[in-house]
Amino acid sequence: MFHIIPLTVINQGFWRLNRLLLPVVLCLVVFVGIMGGGAPHSPGLVASMAMVAALAWLLPAFLVCFHVLVAKLFDGLLRRVPWSRAEVSWPGLLLAAVLVVILGNVWVDDLYQFHRGDYTLSAVALCLDVGGMVAVVMAGGGQRGR
């Protein structure tokens, strides 16, 4: 039996981690915004802070949504979790993490690591991605599924 995670746990965990990390993220936004706003060809302080804030808050939200959508698609196609249930499985989330790392390699460095045969950075990225999803689930109260 695969461990099933309700989407409410993932949602609660995401928002709890956002509230917990808010002071650190605000300091990061201010610091990078000031440093970027002071550069000779910068768009200005407000635009730099807006870009950093968008990256700091929208990227994690996008990644969590992408993990949930890929996991739900995987679980639905393989009939692990019925389509009508608001739940995903750990194997689906792991597949989504692998897909995020592969898409990151395609988008960021045009498969440079794969051409060289060095997968160290990809392994680290996969560990960080899986660790992030585990942190989201644990912050949401852990596994409360079947």
PAMARKOL-381721 format. One record per residue: residue number from 0; residue in one letter; chain; z, x, y of N, C-alpha, C in turn. Coordinates in nm, 2 decimals. Each point is the difference from the previous one (the first is absolute). Layout:
PT     k   r   c       nZ       nX       nY      caZ      caX      caY       cZ       cX       cY
PT   NUM   A   A        Z        X        Y        Z        X        Y        Z        X        Y
...
***
This chain:
PT     k   r   c       nZ       nX       nY      caZ      caX      caY       cZ       cX       cY
PT     0   M   A     0.00     0.08    -0.12     0.00    -0.08     0.12     0.00     0.09     0.12
PT     1   F   A    -0.09    -0.04     0.10     0.00     0.08     0.12     0.09    -0.06     0.10
PT     2   H   A     0.06     0.09     0.08     0.09    -0.04     0.10    -0.07    -0.07     0.12
PT     3   I   A     0.04    -0.12     0.03    -0.06    -0.08     0.10     0.08     0.00     0.13
PT     4   I   A    -0.06     0.01     0.12     0.07     0.00     0.12    -0.05    -0.11     0.09
PT     5   P   A     0.09    -0.09     0.04    -0.04    -0.11     0.09    -0.04     0.06     0.14
PT     6   L   A    -0.10    -0.07     0.06    -0.05     0.05     0.13     0.11    -0.02     0.11
PT     7   T   A     0.09    -0.09    -0.02     0.11    -0.01     0.10     0.09     0.13     0.00
PT     8   V   A     0.01     0.06    -0.11     0.08     0.13    -0.01    -0.08     0.11     0.08
PT     9   I   A    -0.13     0.00    -0.02    -0.08     0.10     0.08     0.00    -0.03     0.15
PT    10   N   A    -0.01    -0.12     0.03     0.01    -0.04     0.15     0.13     0.03     0.06
PT    11   Q   A     0.11    -0.03    -0.07     0.13     0.03     0.05     0.03     0.15     0.02
PT    12   G   A    -0.05     0.07    -0.10     0.02     0.15     0.00    -0.08     0.06     0.11
PT    13   F   A    -0.12    -0.05     0.02    -0.08     0.06     0.11     0.07    -0.02     0.14
PT    14   W   A     0.04    -0.12     0.02     0.07    -0.03     0.13     0.13     0.07     0.01
PT    15   R   A     0.08     0.01    -0.10     0.12     0.08     0.00    -0.02     0.14     0.03
PT    16   L   A    -0.10     0.06    -0.06    -0.03     0.14     0.03    -0.05     0.02     0.14
PT    17   N   A    -0.08    -0.09     0.05    -0.04     0.00     0.14     0.12     0.00     0.10
PT    18   R   A     0.09    -0.09    -0.03     0.12    -0.01     0.09     0.09     0.13    -0.01
PT    19   L   A     0.01     0.05    -0.12     0.08     0.12    -0.03    -0.06     0.12     0.07
PT    20   L   A    -0.13     0.02     0.00    -0.07     0.11     0.05    -0.05    -0.02     0.15
PT    21   L   A     0.04    -0.11     0.06    -0.04    -0.03     0.14     0.04     0.11     0.10
PT    22   P   A     0.12     0.05     0.00     0.04     0.11     0.09    -0.09     0.12    -0.01
PT    23   V   A    -0.02     0.04    -0.13    -0.08     0.12    -0.02    -0.14    -0.02     0.04
PT    24   V   A    -0.06    -0.11    -0.02    -0.14    -0.03     0.03    -0.01    -0.01     0.16
PT    25   L   A     0.10    -0.06     0.06    -0.01     0.00     0.15     0.01     0.13     0.06
PT    26   C   A     0.09     0.09    -0.05     0.00     0.14     0.04    -0.13     0.07    -0.02
PT    27   L   A    -0.06    -0.02    -0.11    -0.13     0.06    -0.03    -0.11    -0.05     0.09
PT    28   V   A     0.00    -0.13     0.03    -0.10    -0.06     0.09     0.02     0.06     0.14
PT    29   V   A     0.12     0.01     0.05     0.02     0.05     0.13    -0.04     0.15     0.00
PT    30   F   A     0.05     0.08    -0.10    -0.03     0.14     0.00    -0.15     0.03     0.00
PT    31   V   A    -0.07    -0.06    -0.10    -0.14     0.03    -0.01    -0.08    -0.06     0.11
PT    32   G   A     0.04    -0.12     0.05    -0.06    -0.06     0.12     0.01     0.09     0.12
PT    33   I   A     0.11     0.06     0.03     0.02     0.09     0.11    -0.08     0.13    -0.02
PT    34   M   A     0.01     0.05    -0.12    -0.08     0.13    -0.02    -0.15    -0.03     0.00
PT    35   G   A    -0.04    -0.11    -0.05    -0.15    -0.03     0.01    -0.04    -0.04     0.13
PT    36   G   A     0.09    -0.07     0.08    -0.04    -0.04     0.13     0.00     0.11     0.10
PT    37   G   A     0.06     0.11    -0.03     0.00     0.12     0.09    -0.12     0.09    -0.03
PT    38   A   A    -0.08    -0.02    -0.10    -0.11     0.08    -0.03    -0.11    -0.01     0.11
PT    39   P   A    -0.08     0.10     0.02    -0.10    -0.01     0.11    -0.10    -0.11    -0.01
PT    40   H   A    -0.05    -0.03    -0.12    -0.10    -0.10    -0.02     0.06    -0.13    -0.06
PT    41   S   A     0.12    -0.03     0.02     0.06    -0.12    -0.06    -0.03    -0.12     0.07
PT    42   P   A     0.00    -0.12    -0.07    -0.02    -0.12     0.07     0.11    -0.05     0.08
PT    43   G   A     0.11     0.06     0.00     0.12    -0.04     0.08     0.12    -0.02    -0.09
PT    44   L   A     0.12    -0.01     0.06     0.12    -0.02    -0.07     0.01    -0.13    -0.08
PT    45   V   A    -0.04    -0.11     0.07     0.01    -0.13    -0.07    -0.10    -0.01    -0.11
PT    46   A   A    -0.12     0.05     0.02    -0.10    -0.01    -0.11     0.04     0.09    -0.12
PT    47   S   A     0.06     0.11     0.03     0.05     0.09    -0.11     0.11    -0.06    -0.07
PT    48   M   A     0.10    -0.06     0.07     0.11    -0.07    -0.07    -0.05    -0.12    -0.08
PT    49   A   A    -0.10    -0.07     0.05    -0.05    -0.12    -0.07    -0.07     0.05    -0.13
PT    50   M   A    -0.07     0.11     0.00    -0.07     0.04    -0.12     0.10     0.05    -0.10
PT    51   V   A     0.11     0.07     0.04     0.10     0.04    -0.09     0.08    -0.12    -0.06
PT    52   A   A     0.03    -0.09     0.09     0.07    -0.12    -0.05    -0.08    -0.08    -0.10
PT    53   A   A    -0.13    -0.02     0.03    -0.09    -0.07    -0.09    -0.01     0.07    -0.14
PT    54   L   A    -0.01     0.14     0.01     0.00     0.07    -0.13     0.13    -0.01    -0.07
PT    55   A   A     0.11     0.01     0.07     0.14     0.00    -0.07     0.03    -0.14    -0.06
PT    56   W   A    -0.05    -0.11     0.06     0.04    -0.13    -0.05    -0.11    -0.07    -0.08
PT    57   L   A    -0.12     0.02     0.04    -0.11    -0.07    -0.07    -0.05     0.07    -0.13
PT    58   L   A     0.01     0.13     0.00    -0.04     0.07    -0.13     0.09    -0.03    -0.12
PT    59   P   A     0.13     0.00     0.02     0.08    -0.04    -0.12    -0.02    -0.15    -0.04
PT    60   A   A    -0.02    -0.08     0.10    -0.02    -0.15    -0.03    -0.13    -0.01    -0.08
PT    61   F   A    -0.11     0.07     0.05    -0.12     0.00    -0.07     0.01     0.05    -0.15
PT    62   L   A     0.07     0.11    -0.01     0.02     0.06    -0.14     0.07    -0.09    -0.09
PT    63   V   A     0.11    -0.07     0.05     0.07    -0.09    -0.09    -0.09    -0.12    -0.04
PT    64   C   A    -0.07    -0.05     0.10    -0.09    -0.11    -0.03    -0.11     0.04    -0.10
PT    65   F   A    -0.06     0.12     0.02    -0.10     0.05    -0.09     0.06     0.01    -0.14
PT    66   H   A     0.12     0.06    -0.02     0.06     0.01    -0.13     0.02    -0.13    -0.06
PT    67   V   A     0.05    -0.10     0.07     0.02    -0.13    -0.05    -0.13    -0.07    -0.05
PT    68   L   A    -0.10     0.01     0.09    -0.13    -0.06    -0.04    -0.06     0.06    -0.12
PT    69   V   A     0.00     0.13    -0.01    -0.06     0.07    -0.11     0.08    -0.03    -0.13
PT    70   A   A     0.13     0.00     0.01     0.09    -0.03    -0.11    -0.02    -0.14    -0.05
PT    71   K   A    -0.02    -0.10     0.09    -0.02    -0.14    -0.03    -0.13    -0.01    -0.07
PT    72   L   A    -0.10     0.06     0.05    -0.14     0.00    -0.06     0.01     0.05    -0.14
PT    73   F   A     0.06     0.12    -0.02     0.01     0.06    -0.13     0.08    -0.09    -0.09
PT    74   D   A     0.11    -0.05     0.04     0.08    -0.09    -0.08    -0.07    -0.13    -0.04
PT    75   G   A    -0.07    -0.05     0.10    -0.07    -0.12    -0.03    -0.12     0.01    -0.10
PT    76   L   A    -0.08     0.11     0.02    -0.11     0.03    -0.09     0.04     0.03    -0.14
PT    77   L   A     0.11     0.07    -0.01     0.05     0.04    -0.14     0.10    -0.10    -0.05
PT    78   R   A     0.02    -0.11     0.07     0.09    -0.11    -0.04     0.14     0.05    -0.03
PT    79   R   A     0.05     0.09     0.08     0.14     0.04    -0.01     0.09    -0.10     0.07
PT    80   V   A    -0.04    -0.04     0.12     0.07    -0.10     0.08    -0.10    -0.11     0.04
PT    81   P   A     0.04    -0.12    -0.02    -0.09    -0.11     0.04    -0.03     0.01     0.15
PT    82   W   A    -0.12    -0.05     0.03    -0.05     0.00     0.14     0.09    -0.08     0.09
PT    83   S   A     0.06    -0.11    -0.05     0.08    -0.09     0.08     0.14     0.05     0.03
PT    84   R   A     0.04     0.11    -0.06     0.14     0.05     0.02    -0.01     0.11     0.11
PT    85   A   A     0.10     0.00     0.09     0.01     0.10     0.10     0.07     0.12    -0.05
PT    86   E   A    -0.06     0.07    -0.09     0.07     0.11    -0.06    -0.11     0.11    -0.04
PT    87   V   A     0.04     0.12     0.00    -0.09     0.11    -0.05     0.08     0.09    -0.10
PT    88   S   A    -0.07     0.08    -0.07     0.06     0.08    -0.10     0.00     0.15     0.04
PT    89   W   A     0.09     0.08    -0.06     0.01     0.14     0.03    -0.13     0.07    -0.03
PT    90   P   A    -0.07    -0.03    -0.12    -0.12     0.07    -0.03    -0.11    -0.04     0.11
PT    91   G   A     0.00    -0.12     0.05    -0.09    -0.03     0.11     0.02     0.08     0.12
PT    92   L   A     0.13     0.02     0.04     0.04     0.08     0.11    -0.04     0.14    -0.02
PT    93   L   A     0.02     0.05    -0.12    -0.04     0.14    -0.03    -0.15     0.02     0.01
PT    94   L   A    -0.08    -0.09    -0.05    -0.14     0.00     0.02    -0.04     0.00     0.15
PT    95   A   A     0.06    -0.08     0.07    -0.02    -0.01     0.15     0.03     0.13     0.07
PT    96   A   A     0.11     0.07    -0.05     0.03     0.13     0.06    -0.11     0.10    -0.03
PT    97   V   A    -0.05     0.00    -0.12    -0.10     0.10    -0.04    -0.13    -0.03     0.08
PT    98   L   A    -0.03    -0.13     0.02    -0.12    -0.04     0.08     0.02     0.05     0.14
PT    99   V   A     0.12    -0.01     0.06     0.02     0.04     0.14    -0.02     0.15     0.01
PT   100   V   A     0.05     0.08    -0.10    -0.02     0.14     0.01    -0.15     0.04    -0.02
PT   101   I   A    -0.07    -0.07    -0.08    -0.14     0.03    -0.02    -0.08    -0.04     0.13
PT   102   L   A     0.03    -0.11     0.05    -0.07    -0.05     0.12     0.04     0.10     0.12
PT   103   G   A     0.12     0.05     0.00     0.04     0.09     0.10    -0.08     0.13    -0.01
PT   104   N   A    -0.02     0.05    -0.12    -0.08     0.12    -0.02    -0.15    -0.02     0.04
PT   105   V   A    -0.05    -0.12    -0.03    -0.14    -0.03     0.04    -0.01    -0.01     0.15
PT   106   W   A     0.10    -0.07     0.07    -0.01    -0.02     0.14     0.04     0.12     0.08
PT   107   V   A     0.10     0.07    -0.04     0.06     0.11     0.09    -0.08     0.13    -0.02
PT   108   D   A    -0.02     0.05    -0.13    -0.06     0.13    -0.01    -0.12     0.00    -0.09
PT   109   D   A    -0.06    -0.12    -0.02    -0.13     0.00    -0.07     0.00     0.06    -0.14
PT   110   L   A     0.11    -0.03    -0.07     0.01     0.05    -0.14     0.01     0.16    -0.01
PT   111   Y   A     0.04     0.06     0.11     0.01     0.15     0.00     0.09     0.05    -0.11
PT   112   Q   A     0.11    -0.07    -0.02     0.10     0.05    -0.11    -0.07    -0.01    -0.14
PT   113   F   A    -0.07    -0.11    -0.02    -0.06    -0.02    -0.13    -0.11     0.10    -0.02
PT   114   H   A    -0.07     0.04     0.10    -0.11     0.10    -0.01     0.06     0.14    -0.04
PT   115   R   A     0.12     0.03     0.06     0.06     0.13    -0.02     0.08     0.00    -0.13
PT   116   G   A     0.04    -0.12    -0.05     0.08    -0.01    -0.12     0.14     0.02     0.02
PT   117   D   A     0.05    -0.01     0.12     0.14     0.01     0.04     0.06    -0.13     0.03
PT   118   Y   A     0.08    -0.06    -0.08     0.05    -0.13     0.01     0.15     0.00     0.05
PT   119   T   A     0.05     0.11     0.05     0.14     0.00     0.05     0.03    -0.09     0.11
PT   120   L   A    -0.08    -0.01     0.10     0.02    -0.09     0.11    -0.01    -0.14    -0.04
PT   121   S   A    -0.10    -0.03    -0.09    -0.01    -0.14    -0.05     0.12    -0.04    -0.08
PT   122   A   A     0.06     0.09    -0.08     0.12    -0.03    -0.08     0.12    -0.02     0.10
PT   123   V   A     0.01     0.08     0.10     0.11    -0.02     0.10    -0.02    -0.14     0.07
PT   124   A   A    -0.12    -0.03     0.04    -0.03    -0.13     0.06     0.03    -0.11    -0.09
PT   125   L   A    -0.03     0.01    -0.13     0.03    -0.11    -0.09     0.15    -0.01    -0.02
PT   126   C   A     0.07     0.11    -0.01     0.15    -0.01    -0.01     0.06    -0.07     0.12
PT   127   L   A    -0.05     0.04     0.12     0.05    -0.06     0.13    -0.03    -0.15     0.00
PT   128   D   A    -0.12    -0.04    -0.04    -0.04    -0.14     0.00     0.08    -0.08    -0.10
PT   129   V   A     0.01     0.05    -0.12     0.09    -0.07    -0.10     0.14    -0.01     0.05
PT   130   G   A     0.05     0.11     0.06     0.14     0.00     0.05     0.02    -0.10     0.11
PT   131   G   A    -0.10    -0.01     0.09     0.00    -0.10     0.10     0.01    -0.14    -0.05
PT   132   M   A    -0.08    -0.03    -0.10     0.00    -0.14    -0.06     0.14    -0.02    -0.07
PT   133   V   A     0.05     0.10    -0.07     0.13    -0.02    -0.06     0.11    -0.02     0.10
PT   134   A   A    -0.01     0.07     0.12     0.10    -0.02     0.10    -0.01    -0.14     0.06
PT   135   V   A    -0.12    -0.05     0.02    -0.02    -0.14     0.05     0.06    -0.10    -0.10
PT   136   V   A    -0.03     0.02    -0.13     0.06    -0.10    -0.10     0.15     0.01     0.00
PT   137   M   A     0.05     0.13     0.00     0.15     0.01    -0.01     0.07    -0.05     0.13
PT   138   A   A    -0.07     0.02     0.11     0.06    -0.05     0.12     0.00    -0.15     0.01
PT   139   G   A    -0.09    -0.06    -0.08    -0.01    -0.15     0.00     0.09    -0.06    -0.10
PT   140   G   A     0.08     0.08    -0.07     0.10    -0.05    -0.10    -0.04     0.03    -0.14
PT   141   G   A    -0.10     0.08    -0.02    -0.03     0.04    -0.14    -0.09    -0.11    -0.07
PT   142   Q   A     0.00     0.02    -0.13    -0.09    -0.09    -0.08     0.08    -0.13    -0.03
PT   143   R   A    -0.04    -0.11     0.05     0.07    -0.13    -0.03    -0.10    -0.09    -0.07
PT   144   G   A    -0.09     0.05    -0.07    -0.10    -0.08    -0.07     0.05    -0.03    -0.14
PT   145   R   A    -0.10    -0.03    -0.09     0.03    -0.03    -0.14     0.07     0.11    -0.07
***
